[in-house]
Amino acid sequence: MHRRVLYEGPEAQQLLSQLCTAVADGVREFGVQTAPHFVLLQNPVYEARLRPLLTHWALLWLRRNRVQHGSDKQIVGYISRDPDADGSATVLADGTIGARPDGPAAVGLSAWEELVGAMPDEHAQLLNLTHSWLRSVLPHVICRVGRVHYGLLADAGSAPGEPAASYSAGGGAAAVLHARQLLAVPFVGKDVPSHAAEFSHPDALIGLTILAYRHEGLRWEDMRGLFTLLLETMGQEGGPFRERPSCRMYATWVELAGGHVRGAARVGGSGGVNRTAGGRGEAAGRALLGDEPEELLVDLGEGSRDGGGAAATAQAQHDV
């Protein structure tokens, strides 16, 4: 829901339109490719066309995270600054700007002193993190090709009936380290993950992992873990089943996938309940769970009638 709120603003919509135009221009200039997905080919295209727009997008994100100190111009100037030009390396723990000892003479640092001196440490850290991402991490991440330079291991779970692959340092059948199962790993060739290597930079690892899931999608074991967590969260929430945030989130996922949960209002609809649909959600849930406990699939319509009491708990055994 947070992402929807960010996208709904007119300024955000305008930035998205400008980003699409910038990407199209980059494709025509052979600085960007869109197959198999978006890949940055030339860094000057990023610096000239994409980074200024992404800087203003980051400003919207910072404001959403309650970074209210300073004007928009000051925030944009700080997160788009060039440390090699003004000598500013980072915001120190006491809120002052630290200049690199071997860098040029600091230029215009008094403006940054006034900005960061009045904000909490957490907000200063967000500004530094945003600056780091825009200037170095993001261009490094988006110039990599999925399933060629990075990707997810295939052995974190396979579809029912499919054999699970396994990668280990010795190439045997040893279990993969848990971190390598969930995070992106380096690839040494097309669809050939490294047996032991891992990305060392934490921000780059996070960025590549997000892109890997975006391009490859969730694996079967990922889905099992996600629904198990959703079920646990739902059990801790109160109220009728159909009104619980976890149930509403699940109903939204099912509808976005083309199905419908019985007893749940359609997303973006008038709020009425449609009990004639839901076959897709039921079929998808059964295919995913197999012989797993069926309480993961909750009948939102029936479970909400008795306010989440004992009868509702019994109804939680029914599938969608």
N, C-alpha and C positions, 0 to 999 in steps of 0.2 A: 504494500500500500504506500510506503514511503516513496518508492520510485514513481508511482502514478502521480502523487502530489507534485513531485518535482517536474514531471513532464507536462502537467496541466497548465502551468503558468505560461502566459503569452511570450515572456522573454525566453523561457526554455524552448518553446516551440520554434521561435525565430532562430535560436542558436542551432537547434537540430537541423533546420532547413539550410542554414549557412554551412554547417558541417557536411551535409550531403552534397552541396554544391562544391565545396572545397575538395571533397574526395573525388567527385567526378572530374574536376579540373586536374587533380593529381594523376588520375588514370590517363587522361589525354596527354599529359606531359611525361608519361612513363615513370612517374615517381611513386606510384602506388599501383598495386594489383589487387584484384578482387576475387581471384580464383587461386586455390580452392577456398580462400577466405581473404579478408582484408590483410594485406601485408605491405608494410612500408619499405620501399626500395631505395629512396633517396632522402637523406636527412634534411637537406635544404627545403624540401617540400613540407616536411613537418614543421620546421622552424618558421617558415614564411606563411603557410596557409592554415595549419592545424593548431599549432600551439597557442596563437592568440585567441582562437575561439574556445579551445579547451580551458584556457586560463579563466575566461568569463564563466564557463560552465562550472569550473572549480569554485568560483566565487559564489555561485548559487548554492553549491553543496556546503560551503563553509557557513553561509548565512543560515542554512537549514540546521546546521549543527551549533547554532547559537553563538557564532563568532560575530559579535555585534560591535566590537571596538574598531574604530577607524572608519574612514570613508571607503567607498568602493574603489576610488582611485588609489588610495593608499594600499589597500589589500592587493589589488591587481598589480601595482608597482612592486610590492614586496615579493609576491610569488612568481613574478616574471623577471626578477632582477638577474643580472649577470654577475656572479661573485668574482669573476676574473677582472671585471671592470671597476667595481666599487670596493673590492677587498673584503667584503662581508662573507664570512663563512657560515655562521649560524647564530642563533639566539642562545646566549649563555644562561646558566641556571639562575643567575640573579637578574635576568631580564635585559641584559645589555648585549649589544652586538659584538661579536668577536671577529677581529680581522685576522686573516692568515699571516703569520710572521714573514713568510717568503713572498707575500702578495704585494700588489701595488698599493700606493697610498690610498687610504679609505676616502671615498668621494661620496658626499651626501649622506653619511650615516646618521646624521642628526634626525633626519626624517624617520628612519627606522627606529631610532631610540624612542621617539615620542609614541610610535605605534605600539611597539611590543612592551614598553614599560608600563602601559596601562591595562594590559590584559593578563588573565590567569595563565599559569604555566601550560595548562592543557591546551589552551587556544594557540599559544605560541608554538607548541609542538605540532599542532595541526597545520599551521602555516608552513613550518619547516618541512613537514611530510609532503604537503601539497607541492611545494617548490621542488623537492627532490624528485617526486613522481613526474612532474611536468617536464623537468629539465633533463633527466637522465633515465629514470626507470621505464617510463612509458615508451619512449622511442626505442629503447633496447628490446622491450617485450614484443611490440607490434611488428618488429622486423623479422621475427622468427616464424617459421612455417610449421603448423601443427602436423603431427605424425611424421615429421622429418627432423626437426630440431628438438622437439619436446612432445610430450603426450602422456596419456594415462596407461598404466599397465592393464592388460586384459584379464588378469587372474584375480581381480577383486570380486569376481562373481560373473557367472555366465547365464545365459538364458536356459530355462529348463531343457534338458536333453543335450545341451552342448557341453563338450569337455572343457574344463578350465585349464588355461595355460599357467605356467609357473616360471618365474625368473628368479635366479639367485646368483650370488657371487660365484658359485661353483658350477652353475648351469644345471644343477640337479633338481630334485623335486622338493627341496627345502622350502619352507614357507617364506613368503616375501615379508620384509619388514613392514610393520603396520604403516609407517609414514610413507613408504614408497607405494603402498596400495592406494593411499588417499590423495597424494600430491603428484603434481607433474614431475616427470623424470626426464633427463636428457636422452635423446635418441641419437644413435650413431649412423642411421640410415633410414630409408623409408620403411615405416612400420617395424623398426628394429630398435627397441629400447636398450639402453646401456644396462649391463648386468648389475652394476654396483654404484655407478656415479649418481650424485645428487646435486642439485643447484645449491650453491652456498649462500648467495645473497638472499636474505629473507623476503625483501620486497619484490625482487624479480621472481622468486618462487611463488609468492602469492599471486602475482599478475599472470604468470604462465599457467598456474593451476586454474584460475578463473577462466582463462581463454580455452584451456583444454576441455573443461566441462562444457563450456559454451559451444565448442565445435563438435565434440564427440558425444555429448549428452551423458545422462546418468546411466551407470551400469546396473545390472539386476541387484547386486548386493548393496549398491548405494540406495536403491529404491527401498529395499527391505529395511535398512537402517533408518532411512528417512521416515517411513511410515511407523516404525516402532517408536521412534522419538515422538512423532506426532500423537500416537496413541497414549504414551506416557504423559505427555503434556495435557492432553484432553482429560485424562483421569484426575489431574490435579486442579482442573478448572471447575467452577460451579455453574449451576443453572441448567436449563433444558439443553439437551444435546445439540439441537439445531442452532442454539444461540451461542454456544461456546466458540471462542475465537479459532481454536484448532479445527473444529468441525466446519466452520465457515471457510477457513483456508483450504481444507480438503475439497469442499464442494466447488470452490473457485477453480482449483487445479483440474478437477474432473471436467468442468464445463469448458475451460480453455482447451482441453484435449478433445472436445467434441461430444462429451457425454453429459449426463445430468444425474445428480443424486436425489433419490426420492425424498421429499420433504424439505428440500432446500430451494429457496427462491433463486431464480436465474440471475446471473451476474448482469448488472446494468438493466434489469427488467423492472416491471412494475411492482415486484414484491410478491406476486402471486405464486402459489406452489403448484408445480406441475408434477403429477405422480405417474404420468404415462411414459416418461422417459426414464433413462437410467440403465438400460441394458448394457451400454458400452462400459460404464463405470463398474458394473458388477462383473462383466467378463474380464476387464483389465485387472480388477482386484484379485479374482480367482486365479488368473494366469500368473500373477506376480507371487501370490502367497503359496500356492500349491497346497501342501498339507499343514501350513502354519496355522496358529490359532485364529479362528474367524472373528474374534472380538475386535480385530483391527478394522473390520468393515462395519461401520455403524449406520443403522437405519435412523437418519436424522428425524424423519417424520414420526415414527413410533416412539423413539426414545424421549421425545420432548413432551409427551402428553402428561407424564406424572412428575414433571419438574426435576428430573434427575435423581429420583429416589431409588428404592430397591427395585421397583419394576423397571425403571430406566436401565439399571445395571444389567438386569436380565435381558432387556431388549438389545443391549450392546452386543449380544452374541449373534444377532441377525446380520446378514450381509446387506450391502447396499442394494 
